[in-house]
Amino acid sequence: MIRSLACTILLAMVELHPANATGQNNAGILDDGGSPPAVLIEKAGEMFSGLLADQVAAQITADLQQAIVEDPSWQSDRSIGTLFLANIFYPKVGIGEYYGTPQVIWNGFDVKAQRPTFVYSASNFAYTTANGRVITPGLMNTDGGSIPKVLHSIGDFTPWGYGPAYIIHDWLFVAYKCGIQPDDDVSFEESAEMIAEMIKTLMETGFVNYDGETQIFPKSKDTLYLIYQAVKSPVARALWNDQASVVCR
């Protein structure tokens, strides 16, 4: 299994270069929400299952190797155990803005998948990305973080845990597969980057709910990083390319 091999290697690195148990780096600064690579791989094993967990673990290992290539001092002068990949990733992600509140309609129960189904009804809901692109989802089937369905396996979150972000991400899949302009030009890689940005936006500035209250989600850099790894995995790409996994309305 890729996960177990990668985790063995990284745990050995951490034993050779132990990190402070409080998550502090060598300068004594508390890293908000970040974990060492070995812990990230363990978390991936808890959040995801089977092939997806292995793929995320492999991507974490690749990120670690790339970080060392870019800054060899991590391998010599500094501790691998304090190379918090989520902390490196988080500031690279932009922050956009949500408008309105998404509205969904219950549309029955999928017996095979054992979960309810919903239809997103076009409403006054949109998201503006950090670079100014406005995405306004249209009529579509949705059940939260299910396109890709890999998000259903996140242990601490329901498919609606980051609902506004998941709905926009669902729409990007639908627009691409159904050829719905203007959002059919978003690439798979861009869709992964966008959901990372949309979740970070929920963590930083939040969104205004139906009652007019601004809700800001708890900040978790590890969760953001791991979801990003999941939605850009080969499993997710296969779903992106699977024309049978969408209903065009």
N, C-alpha and C positions, 0 to 999 in steps of 0.2 A: 504493500500500500504506500502511495506517495506520502500521505500524511504522517504515517508512523516513522518513515525514514527521515523526512525533513525534521520532524519534531525531535528525533534522537540526536541529529546533528546539532540543532539549535540548543537543546538542553545541555549538551556537552559544552557548547560555547559559553553558555550562561554560568556553568559550574566553573569554567576557567576564568571567567570575568564576571563575578557576581554583581548584580545590581542591588542598590539599596532597597530594602523591603518596602519603603514608603513610596517608591517610584521616583525618587530624586535622581537627578543626573549628577555628573561629577562636579558640577559647580554648586550643587546643593539646592538647585531650584526644583520645586515640586512641579512635575509634568502633569498637567490637567488631563486626565482621562486616557493617557497613553500606557501601553503595556509593551514589554519586551517581545521580540519575535516569537519565542517559544510559547509564551502565554497567548499571543494572538492565534497561533496554530491550534492550541488547546481550545480556545474560544470558538474557532471555526468548527472544530469537531463537535462542540456542544450545540452550535447554532444550526449547522447543516448536517446532512447525512450522506453516506455513500460517495458516489462519484463527485458530487459537488464539493464536499468537504476536502477530498483529495486535490481537486483542481484549485481551490482557494489556497490550500496549504502550499501547493507548488508555486502559485503566484506570489505568496508572501515570501517564499524562499528566493524567488527571482528578484523581488523588490529589495530584499536584504543584500543580495549579491550586487545589484546595481548601485545601491547606496555606498557599498564598500569601494566599488570601482570609482565612483565620483569623489569619494573622500577616503583614501586608504588609511587615514589615521584611525578609523574605526577598528581596523584589524590589528593595529600596533599600539598606539598611544592611548586609545580609549576603550571602554568596555562595550562589547557587542550587546551585553545585557541592558545597556542604557540607550540603544539605538531604537527609539520609539517610532516605528514606521507611521503609525496613525498621527503622531504629532507632526511629522514631516509633511504628511499628506494634507492635513486639515487646513493650514493657511494657504495652500495652493488652490483651494476650492472657493469659488466666488459666492456672493450672496445676492439673491434676486428679490422679488416681491410678489406676493399673492394678492389677487383682487377677488372679492366675493367669496361665497361659500359653495362648495360643490353639492349637488343634489342627486341622489340615486333612488331608484325605484326597485323594490323587491320584485323579482321576476321568476320565482319558483325555486326548486331545489334540484341540484344535480346529484342524482342517486349514485351514479358511478363514482364521482369525485367526492361524494359525501360532504357537500357544502352548498349553501344557498347561492343563488345567482342574482345579479342585479343589473339594471340598465342605468347608465349615466345619462340623464336627460340634459340636453344643452341648456345651460343656465348662465347667469352672470358670474362666471368664474373663469379666471385666467391667471397665467403666471408670466412675469417678465424676467428673463434671465439677466445675469450680471452684465452681459454684453448688449442688452437692450432688445432681444428678440421676444416678441409676445406670442405665447402659445395659448390658444383658446380651444379646449377639447370640445368635440362634437358628440352626437349620439353614438353610444357604443355599449357593448356588454362589458361588465367589469365585476370582479369580486375582490377588489383591493389589490394587494401585492401579489398578483398571480400571473402577470405577464411581464417577466417570466414567473412561472409557478414556483421557482426556487425560493421565493420570499416566504412561501407558506411554511417553510421549515425553520424559520427563526423562532427559537424557543421563547424569548421574552416578549415577543410582539405578535399581535394578531395581524391578519392581512390588511387591517385598517389602521394599524398602529401609526403609520405616517400617511394617512389617507390622502391628503391633498397632493403629496408628492407621487404616491402610487397611481392616482388617477391620471395625472399628467403623463407619467411614464407609460401607463396602459395606452393612452391616446397616441403616443409616439409609435408604439408597436402597431396599432390599428391603422394609423395614417400611412405608415410605411407599407404595410401589407396590402392595404386597400387602395393605395394611390390617391389619398385625399390631400389635396393641396390646401395650404402651403407647407404643411408639416411632413410631407412624404419625402423630403430631401434630407431629413435628419438621419445620420448614419448610426450604426449600432454603437460605435465607440462614443459618439456624441450623446446618445441616449443614456449611456452609463454615467458619463460626466454630468449630464443634466440632473439625474436623480440624486447624485451626490450633492450637487448644489442645492437642489430643492429641499433635501433633508437638512442640510446645514442651515438653510434659511429658516426652517422650522425651529432649529435649535438656537438661532441667534436673534431673530426678530419675530418669529412666530407668524400666526395668521389670525384674522378676526373671525370668530365663530358666528353661528346663527343668532346668538344673543348679543352680539356686538362687543364681545369680550376678546381681548387679545390673549391668545394662548401661546406660550413659548415652551417648547419641549425641552426636557433635560438634555444637557450637552453630554454626548458620549462619542469621543473621537474614535474609539475602537469600533463601536457599532457602525458609525459612518464608513469607516475604512473597510470593514468586513462586508457590509452590504454592497459597497462599490465593487469589491473583488467578486462578489457573487454575481452581480448583474453584468459583469464583463467577462464572465467565465465561458468556456466552450459550451457548457450546458445551456447557458442563456443565449449564446449565439445560435445554437441549433434551434431553439424556440423562435428566435427572431426570423430565421430563414424558413420556418415551417408554415407554409401557407394554410395548412389544414387547421391550425390552432387559432383561427380568428373568424369572427362573423362580421361581414361588412354590411352596415345598415344604411 
